[in-house]
């Protein structure tokens, strides 16, 4: 079953892009005629979100793909500057103070390694303030809600840059240009801020695409300024094996009757549903609540629901919507808690549609009663994957 993506609830990438484009200003160019071997090494840089501040020591969570937590000591006399959100030119940065650095700010710093692993020292720091970022995010989220749409890819025309998607009964042409910004969801995360820079060439038939831009009056085309893509699916069934050393589980998916190997990473969210809750949802299922579906179900999206953030159910699936909203409150578990024979429902990402391997985003165990009530695939978790506006409720 294909996943439905919804409008972004956290928009970090425009600020990240601004920082990255300005990195060259921090690295001195080699002198004309100087031999490459004599050029000074480019300084390492750390880019991410401020987690804590204690005096002149900043704890930073760096951006994907590394996404590591490091400590940066801001040296006495360090040059601290603030860059306006959306700016791509570090020459426009204005003077700031060490005391201006706060939790949630975006921070870029050329650094030297410290004495301890994961520690660094910086003589220059560039900030983007969290409040300014929040205002920009709110504006962009509203734009996704108003000008976003999404669905399942049915065709890709690389020559014209057009991606055709289905949303409900509609076929929509997503028209891209050289100025369109492409992003691709990380394999083990449904979060928009974890998305990586993408390309048109990555988009394949069967992928889910969300696009933001200028929509035609009839809603059948969009001139996209941003395109977000990924390949997601819902799996359900009994675990056939668990390989803790490899970080994988295998199961026979009830919907496709195929064996699938699922990688479980540090970012995979594993939860256990209480037995009483599973029985309740199974009863709803039997009474005609949120029904499961086959792999490849169309994703239309719901921009109004997406703007609320968090989980959102697939339209028409009342039980599924309730389940999705409750997952985050269920007891957390670890891979070592999963065993052969356990009933699970999994939200996963694929390297490509139809692949025999996938990477887990969410694993929900304890769902025996639900799968018994729905032997053809159970209910979809239908997570909000942080993407585009999903068509603003269009059918």
Number of C-alpha atoms within 10 A of each C-alpha: 23 26 31 32 36 37 37 29 24 18 22 21 18 18 21 22 14 19 26 14 13 16 16 13 11 14 15 12 11 14 10 6 6 9 9 10 7 9 12 11 11 13 14 12 15 21 21 24 24 24 18 17 17 9 10 13 17 23 19 26 21 20 19 14 10 8 13 13 17 18 21 23 20 22 14 10 9 15 16 22 22 21 24 18 22 16 18 20 17 20 10 12 17 13 11 16 12 19 10 13 25 19 16 18 20 28 27 25 24 20 20 16 14 14 9 8 9 12 18 23 20 22 16 17 21 23 26 26 20 18 12 13 21 16 12 18 20 16 12 20 23 18 16 30 26 20 23 30 37 36 31 31 26 16 17 19 12 12 6 10 17 21 24 21 30 21 22 17 10 14 17 25 23 27 22 23 13 7 9 19 18 21 24 22 24 21 23 24 22 25 19 23 21 23 26 18 14 17 15 22 10 13 24 20 16 22 24 30 30 33 32 30 22 16 22 11 8 7 16 16 21 22 18 25 18 18 28 27 29 31 26 32 27 28 30 28 28 21 22 17 16 20 14 12 6 10 14 19 21 19 24 17 21 19 19 15 12 11 16 19 20 24 21 25 17 12 13 20 22 24 21 21 21 13 14 11 16 20 17 13 22 25 16 18 23 13 10 12 18 25 20 25 18 18 17 18 17 24 27 30 34 29 29 19 20 28 22 14 16 18 24 26 28 28 16 11 19 16 24 27 22 16 24 20 17 12 21 15 10 14 12 14 15 14 19 10 12 21 16 13 14 17 22 25 26 23 27 27 29 20 14 18 19 14 12 13 18 26 23 30 27 25 25 22 26 20 26 22 19 26 24 14 18 18 14 18 26 30 32 30 30 26 26 30 26 29 38 36 32 32 31 23 16 16 11
